[in-house]
């Protein structure tokens, strides 16, 4: 029996074996991408190593700077703790001098003592003012503030319930921070 004849495409028969359509064909180098010889690779490696060394140096410098900033901040905090009261202490020195001078004087009248105490109180008030220290002195009838007042007891009074009935001791603020709350009696209302 004769073998069946295959239909041959004239174009397919004319195509050479090593054409671009063939899957086995080796790729030809492109004219746009030059081949890099071994010397270029060594230059690229040296350049990359130089950049790594530069980045490592920058990292070490940044780390050293962070450590310096941290150390300076710790020193500043330590100095603030140690010398934070310096301004207030400087304000109190004249007060002490006045008290010592008053005690050193003999044969003073009651009027002299009173004038000396008033003068010393003015010096203390000035020291408080310079160092942002203020009084907390709630008046009867004023609303009770648990952040600034400390209640000792509830007492019947003519003031509304929950307000200050009587102040027993002044409190003090430094800037906006409570140093000592005012001691108060709180109104329980009228009985």
Phi and psi in degrees as a GROMACS rama.xvg file:
@    title "Ramachandran Plot"
@    xaxis  label "Phi"
@    yaxis  label "Psi"
@TYPE xy
-74.7008  147.034  UNK-2
-69.9516  140.084  UNK-3
-66.6736  143.718  UNK-4
-88.8675  135.814  UNK-5
-91.7496  147.984  UNK-6
-78.1815  117.716  UNK-7
-100.118  131.18  UNK-8
-82.6027  128.673  UNK-9
-64.5911  -30.4928  UNK-10
-72.0273  -40.2271  UNK-11
-66.8568  -37.0558  UNK-12
-69.4611  -29.4982  UNK-13
-83.6015  -16.1911  UNK-14
-70.781  135.348  UNK-15
-73.5454  160.569  UNK-16
-63.9926  -38.7108  UNK-17
-95.9996  31.9354  UNK-18
-74.6928  169.408  UNK-19
-66.6677  -20.5373  UNK-20
-76.9651  -19.6648  UNK-21
-76.3124  136.081  UNK-22
-70.726  -22.0746  UNK-23
-86.5752  -2.97754  UNK-24
-68.186  133.788  UNK-25
-71.7909  142.329  UNK-26
-76.4015  138.41  UNK-27
-92.3646  142.01  UNK-28
-64.807  141.499  UNK-29
-78.0857  150.29  UNK-30
-75.3185  -19.8667  UNK-31
-79.4718  -28.7741  UNK-32
-104.035  106.03  UNK-33
-77.7404  147.52  UNK-34
-74.6154  142.548  UNK-35
-105.095  119.742  UNK-36
-74.3003  172.975  UNK-37
-58.3172  -30.8092  UNK-38
-67.3437  -37.6634  UNK-39
-65.2715  -36.226  UNK-40
-65.9176  -38.3987  UNK-41
-66.2649  -37.7348  UNK-42
-67.0092  -41.6349  UNK-43
-63.9538  -40.6246  UNK-44
-63.9236  -43.9939  UNK-45
-63.4903  -40.1301  UNK-46
-64.9648  -42.4007  UNK-47
-65.1283  -40.2955  UNK-48
-66.3176  -35.7582  UNK-49
-65.4645  -40.7154  UNK-50
-65.8851  -41.2448  UNK-51
-60.6854  -43.3612  UNK-52
-63.9839  -39.7406  UNK-53
-64.5422  -45.4789  UNK-54
-65.0092  -36.7172  UNK-55
-65.2598  -41.7174  UNK-56
-63.0219  -43.051  UNK-57
-62.56  -39.487  UNK-58
-63.059  -45.9991  UNK-59
-62.5639  -41.3501  UNK-60
-64.7468  -43.0369  UNK-61
-63.2986  -41.7613  UNK-62
-62.3639  -43.5426  UNK-63
-63.3016  -39.777  UNK-64
-65.1482  -41.6202  UNK-65
-62.0789  -42.5598  UNK-66
-63.6421  -39.7955  UNK-67
-64.3349  -42.8241  UNK-68
-63.1326  -43.5989  UNK-69
-61.6313  -45.5695  UNK-70
-64.0667  -42.0637  UNK-71
-63.5775  -40.4412  UNK-72
-64.1426  -41.0996  UNK-73
-63.2847  -41.507  UNK-74
-62.6036  -42.0728  UNK-75
-63.6378  -41.1097  UNK-76
-64.9028  -42.7399  UNK-77
-63.1269  -41.9125  UNK-78
-66.6498  -39.1672  UNK-79
-63.2742  -40.142  UNK-80
-66.0959  -42.1099  UNK-81
-73.0642  -41.1134  UNK-82
-113.711  14.3011  UNK-83
-63.2403  -27.4681  UNK-84
-93.931  5.09939  UNK-85
-56.9942  -47.4378  UNK-86
-62.4075  -43.832  UNK-87
-65.8274  -41.3459  UNK-88
-62.4346  -40.6952  UNK-89
-61.8511  -34.2152  UNK-90
-71.6135  -26.3065  UNK-91
-88.2743  -17.1753  UNK-92
-57.9714  -46.6383  UNK-93
-62.1597  -32.159  UNK-94
-64.1139  -45.7897  UNK-95
-62.5733  -43.239  UNK-96
-57.7994  -42.9377  UNK-97
-64.0721  -42.767  UNK-98
-64.8202  -42.1609  UNK-99
-64.6763  -39.7882  UNK-100
-65.5329  -38.5098  UNK-101
-65.3914  -39.8805  UNK-102
-72.3602  -25.4607  UNK-103
-77.0804  -23.8163  UNK-104
-77.283  137.361  UNK-105
-105.477  162.193  UNK-106
54.947  52.6142  UNK-107
-97.1395  146.692  UNK-108
-85.5576  167.94  UNK-109
-62.1193  -35.227  UNK-110
-64.2241  -41.6717  UNK-111
-62.4809  -43.936  UNK-112
-60.4455  -44.4839  UNK-113
-62.9641  -44.9051  UNK-114
-62.1419  -40.6833  UNK-115
-65.3035  -41.812  UNK-116
-66.0175  -41.7406  UNK-117
-62.5974  -41.6626  UNK-118
-63.3778  -42.6129  UNK-119
-65.5814  -39.447  UNK-120
-62.6547  -39.1754  UNK-121
-62.0655  -40.533  UNK-122
-63.0464  -41.5915  UNK-123
-64.928  -43.8895  UNK-124
-60.4514  -40.2243  UNK-125
-64.7829  -40.0833  UNK-126
-63.0954  -42.0474  UNK-127
-62.1135  -45.142  UNK-128
-62.5455  -45.587  UNK-129
-62.1069  -28.2336  UNK-130
-105.573  21.0417  UNK-131
57.6632  36.6848  UNK-132
-102.323  124.106  UNK-133
-127.506  157.34  UNK-134
-81.6106  150.482  UNK-135
-113.552  106.395  UNK-136
-132.469  79.4195  UNK-137
-68.5791  140.759  UNK-138
-92.3381  151.878  UNK-139
-55.2218  134.813  UNK-140
95.623  -16.5023  UNK-141
-70.9249  147.962  UNK-142
-64.1453  138.982  UNK-143
-72.7676  129.572  UNK-144
-117.906  106.722  UNK-145
-64.3047  -15.2066  UNK-146
-81.6427  -22.1655  UNK-147
-121.601  -13.4766  UNK-148
-121.223  147.867  UNK-149
-117.853  118.343  UNK-150
-81.2094  131.702  UNK-151
-94.6048  -40.7779  UNK-152
-162.617  168.574  UNK-153
-103.067  133.151  UNK-154
-133.624  147.48  UNK-155
-68.9578  137.854  UNK-156
-156.761  172.461  UNK-157
-78.2715  -7.00073  UNK-158
-84.2752  156.488  UNK-159
-59.5257  151.031  UNK-160
-60.3921  136.442  UNK-161
86.8847  1.7165  UNK-162
-101.417  171.119  UNK-163
-73.442  126.084  UNK-164
-91.2921  -39.3005  UNK-165
-157.16  139.595  UNK-166
-94.046  129.261  UNK-167
-97.4125  -33.9064  UNK-168
-152.957  136.115  UNK-169
-66.0295  151.819  UNK-170
-108.382  175.051  UNK-171
-140.968  146.16  UNK-172
-115.332  144.752  UNK-173
-115.039  115.834  UNK-174
57.5914  -116.028  UNK-175
-111.332  11.7582  UNK-176
-100.082  133.678  UNK-177
-74.843  120.133  UNK-178
-86.0539  -45.4686  UNK-179
-147.179  126.515  UNK-180
-72.8827  155.037  UNK-181
-74.8679  136.028  UNK-182
-85.8385  124.847  UNK-183
-137.221  160.816  UNK-184
-106.144  134.46  UNK-185
-100.483  140.864  UNK-186
-72.9402  134.222  UNK-187
-96.2347  5.39063  UNK-188
91.8585  -179.354  UNK-189
-79.8139  139.678  UNK-190
